[in-house]
């Protein structure tokens, strides 16, 4: 985590390299274990601890919108790049932490935490 992020967020968050996503299940397989597409279909989703956006981008095709939040600047940079490269237009990513959510109450229909410590 960069020094700027640490001072912004306090002593929270821990950087896990974004390449760790390749070791995780495919988002559609993980979603199936949680109940399938109907869990996210047409909903406003918040992915806390989104890292490089692996799961957020995987469910974006079914969701109305997806917001990804992670304390790691490098992870969010990778998530934005991955979204651009995949042509995903209903997902946005921001640096932040669960302890200080930058969203109003009721902004989401569902909050997910996938492989988040």
C-alpha positions in Angstrom: 0.0 0.0 0.0 1.4 3.4 -0.9 2.2 6.0 1.8 -0.5 8.3 0.5 -3.2 5.6 0.8 -2.0 4.7 4.3 -2.3 8.2 5.5 -5.7 8.6 3.9 -7.2 5.4 5.3 -5.2 4.9 8.5 -3.7 1.6 9.4 -6.2 -0.6 7.5 -6.0 -2.7 4.4 -3.2 -5.0 3.4 -1.8 -5.3 -0.1 -2.2 -8.7 -1.7 -0.7 -8.7 -5.2 -3.4 -8.5 -7.9 -1.9 -11.5 -9.7 -3.3 -13.6 -6.9 -6.6 -13.5 -8.8 -5.4 -16.2 -11.1 -5.4 -18.6 -8.1 -9.1 -18.0 -7.3 -12.2 -19.6 -8.9 -13.8 -18.1 -12.0 -16.4 -15.5 -10.9 -19.3 -17.4 -12.5 -18.3 -20.6 -10.6 -18.0 -18.7 -7.3 -21.4 -17.0 -8.0 -23.0 -20.3 -8.7 -21.9 -21.5 -5.2 -23.6 -18.4 -3.7 -26.9 -19.1 -5.4 -26.3 -18.1 -9.1 -27.0 -15.2 -11.3 -30.3 -14.4 -9.7 -28.4 -13.2 -6.6 -27.1 -10.2 -8.5 -29.3 -9.9 -11.6 -30.5 -6.3 -12.0 -29.1 -5.2 -8.6 -26.8 -2.4 -7.5 -23.7 -4.3 -6.1 -20.9 -3.1 -3.9 -17.8 -5.4 -3.9 -15.8 -4.6 -0.8 -12.1 -5.5 -1.0 -12.4 -5.8 -4.8 -8.7 -5.9 -5.5 -8.1 -6.0 -9.2 -11.9 -6.3 -9.9 -12.0 -10.0 -10.6 -15.3 -10.8 -9.0 -16.9 -7.3 -9.6 -16.2 -7.6 -13.4 -17.4 -11.2 -13.4 -20.9 -10.2 -12.1 -21.2 -6.9 -13.9 -22.9 -8.7 -16.9 -25.8 -9.6 -14.7 -25.9 -6.5 -12.4 -27.4 -3.1 -13.0 -24.2 -1.6 -11.6 -21.2 -2.6 -9.6 -19.0 -0.5 -7.4 -15.6 -1.9 -6.3 -13.9 -0.5 -3.2 -10.4 -1.4 -2.0 -7.7 0.3 0.1 -5.0 -0.6 -2.4 -4.2 2.0 -5.1 -2.5 -0.6 -7.3 -5.4 -3.0 -7.1 -7.9 -0.2 -8.1 -5.6 0.8 -10.9 -5.6 -2.8 -12.2 -9.4 -3.0 -11.7 -10.0 0.1 -13.8 -7.6 -1.2 -16.5 -9.3 -4.6 -16.5 -12.7 -3.0 -16.9 -11.6 -0.9 -19.8 -10.0 -3.8 -21.5 -13.1 -6.0 -21.0 -15.4 -3.2 -22.2 -17.4 -3.3 -19.0 -19.3 0.0 -18.7 -21.4 -0.6 -15.5 -18.5 -1.0 -13.1 -16.6 1.7 -11.2 -13.8 1.4 -8.8 -12.5 3.6 -6.0 -9.8 3.5 -3.3 -11.4 3.3 0.1 -12.1 1.0 3.0 -15.1 -0.7 4.6 -14.5 1.2 7.8 -15.2 4.5 5.9 -17.7 3.9 3.2 -18.1 6.8 0.8 -21.7 5.9 -0.1 -25.0 6.9 1.3 -27.2 4.4 3.1 -29.3 2.4 0.7 -27.0 3.0 -2.2 -26.7 -0.8 -2.9 -29.0 -3.8 -3.0 -26.2 -6.3 -2.2 -22.7 -6.1 -0.7 -20.3 -8.9 -1.6 -16.9 -9.7 -0.1 -15.1 -12.3 -2.1 -11.7 -13.5 -0.9 -11.4 -10.5 1.4 -9.4 -10.5 4.5 
